[in-house]
Amino acid sequence: MSALTGILYAILVAYLGGWYAGQWNGNFALLLFILTVVTFAYWLAERFHFKPARERAAQQLVANDASRRETLAAKGIQKVDGDVEPARQQLLQQPWWLDWTAGLFPVILIVFLLRSFLFEPFKIPSGSMVPTLRVGDLILVNKFHYGIRLPVIDKKIVANHDVERGDVMVFRYPANPTQDYIKRVVGIPGDEITYVNQKLFVNGKPIDEQSKGNFFDDDANVFRPEFTEKLGNVEHSILVDPARLSPPTPRMDFPFRENCRYNIEGVTCKVPEGHYFMMGDNRDNSEDSRFWGFVPDRNIVGKAFFVWMNFGNLKRIGSFK
């Protein structure tokens, strides 16, 4: 078993090393599920086989020592050298391959349950959500806000809150579901979303926005006009870039492409059933639904709600809208 465990650990290290080096895309949810199953198997084996076997061996050692002492005492030998306690403790000691498998099962199980059904941490990799979120923000995502989903296969089994306009949502990128994206929900099923001349319209009505002056984007080292926008019940800030007035151009064909109309002023899309239209708050510096289409409900990961750390700026810690 020690050799088998060593092989399994070598496979794990090789997988993580290739993932880190960019040789392949990893699936952390699947990996965590496999680790939970494997360590659970070791835990069961430890509890019902290996540990009882060690205890029996230790008991047998003590019994043999007691028998030897009785035999010697019957012959008049009362003083017997030797203490079996160190040997007994050594027999009871858990070997390394069980300590690093069965011993880790409770911790891995807790992480698996927390990450799968409650909260999951993410790191913001780009500036598409500036000024709401900054590069380097470490955020928490509520996994059960939109319903409970089975891990790995991501099938919703219990519904909860509906997705609402204005929510900041993490989802799997439709063109490559191994990548997680974060954007703001702009359109829900049935909505007609129009973005022309850097103005947003929902169902033909312009979204009210108020100027907040200029915002210094320290990631790009430039000033950009900042506005307050209200989507649904959520009031939040957005940025626009006056130098980028060119309309969005779809980067690829995508499902329900026929629902979108592109022209020299911008784009208008009718959101299909079971899908959502997503946009970044850094409007002219965001690759979003204007370019690659709608996000299906099955791709939802959860609702982002809290910055729990930014090592470059501790003032960033806190909730956001």
Secondary structure, 3 states (H helix, E strand, C coil): CHHHHHHHHHHHHHHHHHHHCCCCCCCHHHHHHHHHHHHHHHHHHHHHHHHHHHHHHHHHHHHHHHHHHHHHHHCCCCCCCCCCHHHHHHHHCCCHHHHCCHHHHHHHHHHHHHHHHHEEEEECCCCCCCCCCCCCCEEEEECCCCEEECCCCCCEEEECCCCCCCCEEEEECCCCCCCEEEEEEEECCCCEEEEECCEEEECCEECCEEEEEEEEECCCCEEEEEEEEEECCEEEEEECCCCCCCCCCCCCCCCCHHHEEECCCEEEEECCCCEEEEECCEHHHCCCHHHHCCEEHHHEEEEEEEEEECCCCHHHCEECC
